[in-house]
Structures are given as C-alpha cells and as structure tokens.
C-alpha cells in the first residue's frame, strides 16, 4: 500500500478477525518473559540450588512460566469475540515463546548471563 501523503509504502498486517485494540495484552505478552518468567525461572533455579543451568535449561524454564499465561486466557468468559481475542493472544504468545527458545529475546539472554556469572 502506498501512502500518498507521506510518500511511504507499507504493508498492512492481515489478520482474519476485525482488529480491536489489544494494546494492553500486546504489551503484557511482549514483556511476560522479561518481567514475570525470568524472575520465576531464576528463583526456581536458586531454590533448587542450580547455579549453572545451561542456556537451553534456562530458556525452557522461562517458557514453562510463560505458558502459565494460557490458564489466564482460559479464565476469560466464552463467546465468539472473546474466542477471537484468545486466538490473537495465543498467537502473540507463541511468537514470544519462539523468540525465547531461539535465543532472540535479549532480556532473557541478559538475565541468564547475569544469573550464571553472579550467582
């Protein structure tokens, strides 16, 4: 698509549902690993006295805690529009989980490094 006012071309994101403003959920899922899951993973390793988990172990534990968000999504009431929201949120969650597993979440990698070097 071409914006004649600015002269920029851009591709619109295509999503099969009417686009609603899910800004809060978008930000929450994007920051889930950073704020919640890495803290839980680090605490879990500390409590189990695991001082040197591998990167893969750390990432897997972070993902385990990220997947807890599925329960939160399941507690929303039922209905077609809410089911669409749930599908949308699960899609974003899957993308963020994949980033963690591939080592592409800089915050998770930073927290891992800090944990193994200073713990």
Secondary structure, DSSP 8 states (H G I E B T S, - for coil): -EETTTTEE------SS-----HHHHHHHHHHIIIIIHHHHHHHHHHTT-----HHHHHHHHHHHHTTHHHHHHTS--SHHHHHHHHHHHHHHHHHHHHHHTT--HHHHHHHHHHHHH-
